[in-house]
Amino acid sequence: DLRKDLLPGVLGQFEMLGKTIYTQVVENEYAARVHDPYTYDKVSRDVMARWAFPLTPDANMLPGSSYRHSRGGVYMEHGVTVARSSEVDGGVLGSGTSVGDGALLRESV
């Protein structure tokens, strides 16, 4: 049982060594720790899906950014060119991006 092993084992060692564990219970907010490429991808997808609202690309928190959110979960910055025959499904397109005729982009960052 994890509870039986963790509390006396790990936490008991912390107490003996004079260490302290601090915690904070987060309710109705988003929190994550990025420690490898896999979790970076997951957190990035959460941000793009607006799970971390108001932390979204279209909040334009960085100076000089001009993202706007459009249908299909696409964030486009000012100066993006998308051909009418192309299909963009989710993702973030930065300034100066040009999507050509017949192109298909899915969840691109």
FENQUIMO-V62253 format. One record per pair of residues at least 4 apart in sequence whose C-alpha atoms are under 6 Angstrom apart, sorted by the first residue. I is the first residue (numbers start at 0). J is the second residue. Records with the same first field share a line. If there is no record, write none. Layout:
# FENQUIMO-V62253
I: J  J
This chain:
# FENQUIMO-V62253
1: 5
4: 8
5: 9
6: 10
7: 11
13: 18
14: 18
29: 51
33: 38  39
45: 50
46: 50  51  55
57: 66  67  68
59: 64
65: 76  77
66: 75  76
67: 74  75
68: 73  74
69: 73
71: 88  89
72: 89
73: 89  90  91
74: 91
75: 92
76: 93  94
77: 94
78: 94  95
79: 94  95  96  97
80: 97
81: 97  98
82: 99  100
84: 100  101
85: 100  101  102  103
86: 103
87: 103  104
88: 105
89: 105  106
90: 106  107  108
91: 108
